């Protein structure tokens, strides 16, 4: 597996984990939706007005998909060395 493919697979894994987080937060929202209130003056009002207040799915996706800083020179060099070592290992088999 080449380094760019590895990075793509890791990104897919992280996005899959966000979807699982979304499902867990949705379940928690449903479980506590009725009882989650706060006192405002003399009356009780919901803590969260909507599910998006509780878990902002779009924001989490944007955080994960925004461009990150470029790969450092050291990391690039280590990836190149690992790639060469992997090729040599395949040739020796």
C-alpha positions in Angstrom: 0.0 0.0 0.0 1.4 3.4 -1.0 1.4 6.3 1.4 -1.3 8.3 -0.5 -3.6 5.3 -0.4 -2.9 4.9 3.3 -3.8 8.5 4.0 -7.0 8.1 2.0 -8.0 5.0 3.9 -7.3 6.7 7.2 -9.4 9.7 6.2 -12.3 7.3 5.3 -11.9 5.5 8.7 -12.1 8.9 10.5 -15.2 9.9 8.6 -16.8 6.5 9.4 -16.0 7.1 13.1 -17.7 10.5 12.9 -20.8 8.8 11.5 -20.7 6.4 14.5 -20.3 9.4 16.8 -23.4 11.0 15.1 -25.4 7.9 15.8 -24.4 7.7 19.4 -25.2 11.4 20.0 -28.5 11.0 18.2 -29.4 8.1 20.5 -28.3 10.2 23.6 -30.4 13.1 22.3 -33.5 10.9 22.0 -32.9 9.3 25.4 -32.7 12.7 27.2 -34.8 14.9 25.0 -37.8 14.8 27.4 -36.0 15.3 30.7 -33.2 17.8 29.6 -34.4 21.2 30.9 -33.1 24.2 32.7 -34.8 26.8 34.9 -35.4 30.1 33.3 -37.1 32.4 35.7 -39.9 30.3 37.3 -40.3 27.9 34.4 -38.4 25.0 33.0 -37.1 25.3 29.4 -35.2 22.8 27.2 -31.4 23.0 27.4 -31.0 22.3 23.7 -33.5 23.8 21.3 -32.5 21.4 18.5 -30.4 18.4 17.8 -27.9 20.6 16.0 -27.3 22.5 19.2 -26.4 19.2 20.8 -24.2 17.8 17.9 -23.2 19.8 14.8 -22.7 17.1 12.2 -21.8 19.5 9.4 -19.2 21.2 11.6 -17.6 17.9 12.5 -17.4 16.9 8.8 -15.9 20.3 7.9 -13.3 19.9 10.6 -12.3 16.5 9.2 -12.3 17.4 5.6 -10.6 20.8 5.7 -7.1 20.9 4.3 -4.5 20.1 7.0 -1.0 21.5 7.1 1.3 19.8 4.6 3.2 16.7 5.5 6.5 17.6 7.1 9.8 16.9 5.3 10.7 14.4 8.0 7.4 12.5 7.6 7.8 12.5 3.8 11.4 11.2 4.1 10.2 8.4 6.4 7.4 7.4 4.0 9.9 7.3 1.2 12.3 5.1 3.2 9.4 2.8 4.2 8.3 2.5 0.5 11.8 1.5 -0.6 12.0 -1.0 2.2 8.6 -2.5 1.3 9.7 -2.8 -2.4 12.9 -4.5 -1.3 11.0 -6.9 0.9 8.7 -7.9 -2.0 11.6 -8.4 -4.4 13.4 -10.7 -1.9 10.3 -13.0 -1.4 
